[in-house]
Amino acid sequence: MLFRVRTIGVSGAVVFFFGISLIGWASGLSPFACCKRALIGAVLAYIATVLAVRAISAILISSMIANKMAKKEQTGGS
């Protein structure tokens, strides 16, 4: 893999957890409700981030492979 998928996913989930919990706290929700919503949001953010990073990584890897193959065809090597 081109990127560290798990590290990026966990970082995104942590940011979303605290962001959602602060928004809930500012809205006047109870701490339990804030925690539940932030936890659900963090799990969803982790899944979305991992899927996005994997997609970007796959696109970049296929682009690099196509570039190498095009260069190899131009030089006449097999």
DSSP file (Angstrom, degrees, kcal/mol; ACC not computed):
  #  RESIDUE AA STRUCTURE BP1 BP2  ACC     N-H-->O    O-->H-N    N-H-->O    O-->H-N    TCO  KAPPA ALPHA  PHI   PSI    X-CA   Y-CA   Z-CA
    1    1 A M              0   0    0      0, 0.0    53,-0.1     0, 0.0    57,-0.0   0.000 360.0 360.0 360.0 148.6    0.0    0.0    0.0
    2    2 A L        +     0   0    0     52,-0.1     2,-0.3     2,-0.0    52,-0.1   0.818 360.0  36.8 -80.3 -33.2    1.1    3.5   -0.7
    3    3 A F  S    S-     0   0    0     50,-0.1     2,-1.2    51,-0.0     3,-0.1  -0.769  87.9-107.1-117.3 161.8   -0.4    5.0    2.4
    4    4 A R     >  -     0   0    0     -2,-0.3     4,-2.0     1,-0.2     5,-0.2  -0.764  40.8-175.8 -86.6  94.5   -0.7    3.9    6.0
    5    5 A V  H  > S+     0   0    0     -2,-1.2     4,-2.5     1,-0.2    -1,-0.2   0.905  74.6  47.8 -65.3 -46.8   -4.4    3.3    5.9
    6    6 A R  H  > S+     0   0    0      1,-0.2     4,-2.6     2,-0.2     5,-0.2   0.903 111.9  50.1 -65.2 -41.4   -5.0    2.4    9.5
    7    7 A T  H  > S+     0   0    0      1,-0.2     4,-2.1     2,-0.2    -1,-0.2   0.917 113.3  45.3 -63.6 -43.8   -3.0    5.4   10.9
    8    8 A I  H  X S+     0   0    0     -4,-2.0     4,-2.3     2,-0.2    -1,-0.2   0.899 113.5  50.9 -67.0 -40.1   -4.9    7.9    8.7
    9    9 A G  H  X S+     0   0    0     -4,-2.5     4,-2.3    -5,-0.2    -2,-0.2   0.911 110.9  47.2 -63.7 -43.4   -8.2    6.3    9.5
   10   10 A V  H  X S+     0   0    0     -4,-2.6     4,-2.4     2,-0.2    -1,-0.2   0.900 111.2  51.7 -66.3 -40.3   -7.6    6.4   13.3
   11   11 A S  H  X S+     0   0    0     -4,-2.1     4,-2.1    -5,-0.2    -2,-0.2   0.924 111.5  47.1 -62.3 -43.6   -6.5   10.0   13.1
   12   12 A G  H  X S+     0   0    0     -4,-2.3     4,-2.3     1,-0.2    -1,-0.2   0.893 111.4  51.4 -63.9 -39.4   -9.6   11.0   11.2
   13   13 A A  H  X S+     0   0    0     -4,-2.3     4,-2.5     2,-0.2    -2,-0.2   0.890 109.0  50.3 -65.7 -39.3  -11.8    9.1   13.6
   14   14 A V  H  X S+     0   0    0     -4,-2.4     4,-2.3     2,-0.2     5,-0.3   0.919 110.6  49.4 -65.0 -43.3  -10.2   10.9   16.6
   15   15 A V  H  X S+     0   0    0     -4,-2.1     4,-2.3     1,-0.2    -2,-0.2   0.929 113.6  46.0 -61.6 -45.1  -10.7   14.3   15.0
   16   16 A F  H  X S+     0   0    0     -4,-2.3     4,-2.9     2,-0.2     5,-0.3   0.883 109.0  56.3 -66.2 -37.7  -14.4   13.5   14.3
   17   17 A F  H  X S+     0   0    0     -4,-2.5     4,-2.3     1,-0.2    -2,-0.2   0.955 113.3  39.0 -58.2 -51.3  -14.9   12.1   17.8
   18   18 A F  H  X S+     0   0    0     -4,-2.3     4,-2.2     2,-0.2    -1,-0.2   0.861 115.6  53.3 -70.8 -33.8  -13.8   15.3   19.5
   19   19 A G  H  X S+     0   0    0     -4,-2.3     4,-2.0    -5,-0.3    -2,-0.2   0.940 112.8  42.6 -64.3 -46.7  -15.5   17.5   16.9
   20   20 A I  H  X S+     0   0    0     -4,-2.9     4,-2.5     1,-0.2    -2,-0.2   0.888 113.8  52.0 -68.1 -38.7  -18.9   15.8   17.3
   21   21 A S  H  X S+     0   0    0     -4,-2.3     4,-2.4    -5,-0.3    -1,-0.2   0.895 110.1  48.8 -66.8 -37.4  -18.6   15.7   21.1
   22   22 A L  H  X S+     0   0    0     -4,-2.2     4,-2.4     2,-0.2    -1,-0.2   0.893 111.1  50.0 -67.5 -38.7  -17.8   19.4   21.2
   23   23 A I  H  X S+     0   0    0     -4,-2.0     4,-1.4     2,-0.2    -2,-0.2   0.918 112.8  47.2 -64.8 -42.2  -20.7   20.2   19.0
   24   24 A G  H  X>S+     0   0    0     -4,-2.5     5,-2.2     2,-0.2     4,-0.5   0.891 112.0  49.7 -65.1 -39.8  -23.0   18.1   21.2
   25   25 A W  H ><5S+     0   0    0     -4,-2.4     3,-1.0     1,-0.2    -2,-0.2   0.903 110.3  50.1 -65.4 -41.1  -21.7   19.7   24.3
   26   26 A A  H 3<5S+     0   0    0     -4,-2.4    -1,-0.2     1,-0.2    -2,-0.2   0.786 106.4  57.0 -68.1 -26.2  -22.2   23.2   22.9
   27   27 A S  H 3<5S-     0   0    0     -4,-1.4    -1,-0.2    -5,-0.2    -2,-0.2   0.596 119.0-111.1 -80.3 -10.4  -25.8   22.2   22.0
   28   28 A G  T <<5 +     0   0    0     -3,-1.0    -3,-0.2    -4,-0.5    -2,-0.1   0.681  62.6 153.0  91.4  18.8  -26.5   21.3   25.6
   29   29 A L      < -     0   0    0     -5,-2.2    -1,-0.2     1,-0.1    -2,-0.0  -0.360  51.7 -95.1 -76.3 161.8  -26.8   17.6   25.2
   30   30 A S     >  -     0   0    0      1,-0.1     4,-2.4    -2,-0.1     5,-0.2  -0.384  34.3-112.3 -71.6 155.9  -26.1   15.2   28.1
   31   31 A P  H  > S+     0   0    0      0, 0.0     4,-2.4     0, 0.0     5,-0.2   0.858 117.1  53.8 -59.1 -35.6  -22.6   13.8   28.3
   32   32 A F  H  > S+     0   0    0      2,-0.2     4,-2.5     1,-0.2     5,-0.2   0.918 109.8  46.6 -66.0 -42.4  -23.9   10.3   27.6
   33   33 A A  H  > S+     0   0    0      2,-0.2     4,-2.5     1,-0.2     5,-0.2   0.898 112.5  50.7 -65.4 -40.5  -25.7   11.4   24.4
   34   34 A C  H  X S+     0   0    0     -4,-2.4     4,-2.5     1,-0.2    -2,-0.2   0.913 111.5  48.2 -61.7 -42.8  -22.6   13.3   23.3
   35   35 A C  H  X S+     0   0    0     -4,-2.4     4,-2.4    -5,-0.2    -2,-0.2   0.918 112.0  48.3 -66.0 -44.4  -20.5   10.2   23.9
   36   36 A K  H  X S+     0   0    0     -4,-2.5     4,-2.4     2,-0.2     5,-0.2   0.946 115.2  44.0 -61.1 -48.8  -22.8    7.9   22.0
   37   37 A R  H  X S+     0   0    0     -4,-2.5     4,-2.5     1,-0.2    -2,-0.2   0.890 114.2  49.7 -65.7 -39.0  -23.1   10.2   19.0
   38   38 A A  H  X S+     0   0    0     -4,-2.5     4,-2.3    -5,-0.2    -1,-0.2   0.885 110.8  50.1 -67.4 -37.8  -19.4   11.0   18.9
   39   39 A L  H  X S+     0   0    0     -4,-2.4     4,-2.1     2,-0.2    -2,-0.2   0.919 112.3  46.3 -66.6 -43.8  -18.6    7.3   19.1
   40   40 A I  H  X S+     0   0    0     -4,-2.4     4,-2.3     1,-0.2    -2,-0.2   0.914 113.8  49.6 -63.4 -42.7  -21.0    6.4   16.2
   41   41 A G  H  X S+     0   0    0     -4,-2.5     4,-2.4    -5,-0.2    -2,-0.2   0.875 109.6  51.5 -63.4 -37.6  -19.6    9.4   14.2
   42   42 A A  H  X S+     0   0    0     -4,-2.3     4,-2.4     2,-0.2    -1,-0.2   0.896 109.7  49.1 -67.8 -39.7  -16.0    8.2   14.9
   43   43 A V  H  X S+     0   0    0     -4,-2.1     4,-2.3     2,-0.2    -2,-0.2   0.932 113.9  45.8 -64.8 -44.9  -16.7    4.7   13.7
   44   44 A L  H  X S+     0   0    0     -4,-2.3     4,-2.5     1,-0.2    -2,-0.2   0.888 112.7  50.7 -65.3 -38.2  -18.4    6.0   10.5
   45   45 A A  H  X S+     0   0    0     -4,-2.4     4,-2.6     2,-0.2    -1,-0.2   0.885 109.3  51.7 -66.1 -38.0  -15.6    8.5    9.9
   46   46 A Y  H  X S+     0   0    0     -4,-2.4     4,-2.6     2,-0.2     5,-0.2   0.940 111.8  45.9 -62.5 -47.1  -13.0    5.7   10.3
   47   47 A I  H  X S+     0   0    0     -4,-2.3     4,-2.3     1,-0.2    -2,-0.2   0.929 115.1  46.6 -62.6 -45.4  -14.8    3.5    7.8
   48   48 A A  H  X S+     0   0    0     -4,-2.5     4,-2.2     1,-0.2    -1,-0.2   0.897 113.7  48.4 -64.7 -40.2  -15.2    6.4    5.3
   49   49 A T  H  X S+     0   0    0     -4,-2.6     4,-2.7     2,-0.2     5,-0.2   0.915 111.3  49.3 -67.0 -43.3  -11.6    7.4    5.7
   50   50 A V  H  X S+     0   0    0     -4,-2.6     4,-2.4     1,-0.2    -2,-0.2   0.924 112.9  47.4 -62.5 -44.2  -10.2    3.9    5.3
   51   51 A L  H  X S+     0   0    0     -4,-2.3     4,-2.1    -5,-0.2    -1,-0.2   0.906 113.7  47.8 -64.0 -41.1  -12.3    3.4    2.1
   52   52 A A  H  X S+     0   0    0     -4,-2.2     4,-2.5     2,-0.2    -2,-0.2   0.914 112.5  47.9 -66.6 -42.8  -11.3    6.8    0.7
   53   53 A V  H  X S+     0   0    0     -4,-2.7     4,-2.5     1,-0.2    -2,-0.2   0.897 112.0  50.0 -66.7 -39.4   -7.6    6.2    1.4
   54   54 A R  H  X S+     0   0    0     -4,-2.4     4,-2.5    -5,-0.2    -1,-0.2   0.903 111.5  48.9 -64.7 -39.9   -7.7    2.7   -0.1
   55   55 A A  H  X S+     0   0    0     -4,-2.1     4,-2.3     2,-0.2    -2,-0.2   0.930 112.9  46.6 -64.9 -45.0   -9.4    4.1   -3.2
   56   56 A I  H  X S+     0   0    0     -4,-2.5     4,-2.4     1,-0.2    -2,-0.2   0.901 112.8  50.5 -63.4 -40.7   -6.9    6.9   -3.6
   57   57 A S  H  X S+     0   0    0     -4,-2.5     4,-2.6     2,-0.2    -2,-0.2   0.911 110.1  49.3 -64.0 -43.1   -4.0    4.4   -3.1
   58   58 A A  H  X S+     0   0    0     -4,-2.5     4,-2.3     2,-0.2     5,-0.2   0.897 111.4  49.6 -64.2 -40.1   -5.4    2.1   -5.7
   59   59 A I  H  X S+     0   0    0     -4,-2.3     4,-2.0     2,-0.2    -2,-0.2   0.928 113.0  46.4 -64.2 -44.9   -5.8    4.9   -8.2
   60   60 A L  H  X S+     0   0    0     -4,-2.4     4,-2.4     2,-0.2    -2,-0.2   0.896 112.6  49.6 -65.7 -40.2   -2.2    6.1   -7.6
   61   61 A I  H  X S+     0   0    0     -4,-2.6     4,-2.3     2,-0.2    -1,-0.2   0.922 111.7  47.6 -66.3 -43.2   -0.7    2.6   -7.8
   62   62 A S  H  X S+     0   0    0     -4,-2.3     4,-2.3     1,-0.2    -1,-0.2   0.867 112.0  51.3 -66.2 -34.2   -2.5    1.8  -11.1
   63   63 A S  H  X S+     0   0    0     -4,-2.0     4,-2.2    -5,-0.2    -2,-0.2   0.905 110.0  48.8 -66.9 -41.4   -1.4    5.2  -12.5
   64   64 A M  H  X S+     0   0    0     -4,-2.4     4,-2.3     2,-0.2    -2,-0.2   0.896 111.9  49.2 -66.0 -39.0    2.2    4.5  -11.5
   65   65 A I  H  X S+     0   0    0     -4,-2.3     4,-2.5     2,-0.2    -2,-0.2   0.925 111.5  48.7 -65.6 -44.3    2.1    1.0  -13.1
   66   66 A A  H  X S+     0   0    0     -4,-2.3     4,-2.2     1,-0.2    -2,-0.2   0.885 111.2  51.2 -62.7 -37.8    0.6    2.5  -16.3
   67   67 A N  H  X S+     0   0    0     -4,-2.2     4,-2.2     2,-0.2    -2,-0.2   0.921 110.7  47.5 -65.3 -44.4    3.3    5.2  -16.4
   68   68 A K  H  X S+     0   0    0     -4,-2.3     4,-2.2     1,-0.2    -2,-0.2   0.901 112.4  49.6 -63.7 -41.0    6.1    2.6  -16.0
   69   69 A M  H  X S+     0   0    0     -4,-2.5     4,-2.1     2,-0.2    -1,-0.2   0.889 110.2  50.6 -66.6 -38.1    4.6    0.4  -18.7
   70   70 A A  H  X S+     0   0    0     -4,-2.2     4,-1.8     2,-0.2    -2,-0.2   0.900 111.4  48.2 -65.8 -39.9    4.3    3.4  -21.1
   71   71 A K  H  X S+     0   0    0     -4,-2.2     4,-1.7     1,-0.2    -2,-0.2   0.891 110.8  51.1 -66.1 -38.2    7.9    4.3  -20.5
   72   72 A K  H  X>S+     0   0    0     -4,-2.2     5,-1.3     1,-0.2     4,-0.7   0.882 109.9  49.5 -67.6 -37.5    9.0    0.7  -21.0
   73   73 A E  H  <5S+     0   0    0     -4,-2.1     3,-0.3     1,-0.2    -1,-0.2   0.849 108.6  53.8 -68.3 -34.6    7.1    0.6  -24.3
   74   74 A Q  H  <5S+     0   0    0     -4,-1.8    -2,-0.2     1,-0.2    -1,-0.2   0.863 108.0  48.9 -68.7 -35.6    8.7    3.9  -25.5
   75   75 A T  H  <5S-     0   0    0     -4,-1.7    -1,-0.2    -5,-0.1    -2,-0.2   0.634 113.1-119.7 -80.4 -11.9   12.2    2.6  -24.9
   76   76 A G  T  <5 +     0   0    0     -4,-0.7    -3,-0.2    -3,-0.3     2,-0.1   0.491  65.3 138.7  90.3   2.8   11.4   -0.6  -26.8
   77   77 A G      <       0   0    0     -5,-1.3    -1,-0.3     1,-0.1    -2,-0.1  -0.407 360.0 360.0 -78.0 157.5   12.1   -3.0  -23.9
   78   78 A S              0   0    0     -2,-0.1    -1,-0.1    -3,-0.1    -5,-0.1   0.410 360.0 360.0-113.8 360.0    9.8   -5.9  -23.2
